[in-house]
Amino acid sequence: MEALVPHPPGRAQAWGDCDPDVRAYVVDTLDATGLRPVGVYVHGSLAMGCFYRAKSDVDVLVVVPETLTPAEREHVAQTLAHRAAHRPIVGDLELSVLTEDQAANHQHPRPFEVHYSAAWTARILAGDVDYTATHQDPDLAAHLTVTRHRGATVSGPPPADVFASVPYGDYLAAITADLDDILAGDEILASPYYGVLNACRVLATRALGPGTVLSKEEAVPWARANLPPQHHPLIDQALTCYRSTRPVTPTERPTDGHPWNHPALLNFRDTIRAALDDHSPKSQSDLTGGAQRK
């Protein structure tokens, strides 16, 4: 579907000025779930003004008054999975539903009611999800931190009135665990620009300390100032691909549809591994931000 874009194509977008078809897809999809949320919040790139429609996902948190029944959870997940086939962008929704209590009381990993992302579509459509179980997601420590600091409110109270503060140690653990997955084996070769930019963001966050909540794009200046010059061309390439307006297929999306220098990527991976080993985080008791919202 072509967007009716009243702005220059390829621009970086935020929720407040995003393309009408992106906004309509988010709002209409949430309406179709039948949820009656007390709050809906966009986080990630669309909240931080670095959403590029050729590449980016739309990250959403939905807060509902109370626990959903298994049937309600399944309906929400199935609705999201079925509607994904008609989304206007290559990226998909990444959406979690939490109750007010789950949002207001910190726990790591955090329990939730429903989770949807492109990685879950096939399992949801195949009926391979247990909606009776209590699930927990360590990534929510990162999502809630970004939402509290920089999230966009679609509806409901301000994020800080809804979500408990996340201890910096748990936030750091969540983003570092995601990076550990990227640095495992040769995984960075499969998703190079995401892997490179995410590594820059994690190292910058660790170096700058509590209160630092960066987008992948915002971490690049720190990375160019602090990582060895031999990696700068790769970092620049990753940022260029992230911002590229060239249409890509879902298959091409992780690489921007072109070859990468594998030795350079693996050398970068090894540098990041060494940096993580040399600068292990402080214990959680030494870190700020741990007060739970009552």
C-alpha angles and dihedrals in degrees: 000000000000115000124232094231117187090188136061109293116251095026122146107259139205129195092258094059105020123139112285094239092054092050092045092050092053095045096042093046092052090049090051092056090067092228119147100208128192088210142006122197135185117212134168123046097342090056095044098049098251102101112137111189095213091063117006132101123217111241117205138175119198122194119201129187099247147355116306123229117246089254091053092049091051092048092053094048094045092049092052093046095048095046091050090077088067100043117134096228136052091240118074138216117278102198137169128188118210132176120241089254093051090049095047099047121061119230128156117242091028122223119232141180104228135003127192133179136140089268089063100044097095094046092048093049090047091053091242098137126097105224093180094065128089107242129197130199123198089196089070089076087067096040093051093046092054091045094052093047103035111000125135117232113228092176137342135036124334113287094247089060092054109034127061117237111264117224110246090236091059092046091050091047091053097050092041092052089054090051091048088060090052092049094048114110111320096326093126089068091064096053106018107164093044091046095049096046093044091052089053091051095050095048091047091050092050092048097046094045137207116006093030111131111166137173118230089253094051092054094062098083090052091048093050090050096047111027123077114278091240088073097049096090090053092048090049091049091051092052092047091052092047090055097039116127094201109122113247134187121239088258093052095043099088092056100026085245099284139092122271132206100261097192090052091050093049091047089051090049091054092049091052092047090053092048091052092049092049095048107040112177122260120257115278091249088064094052128086131228099060102128114121117225112241 
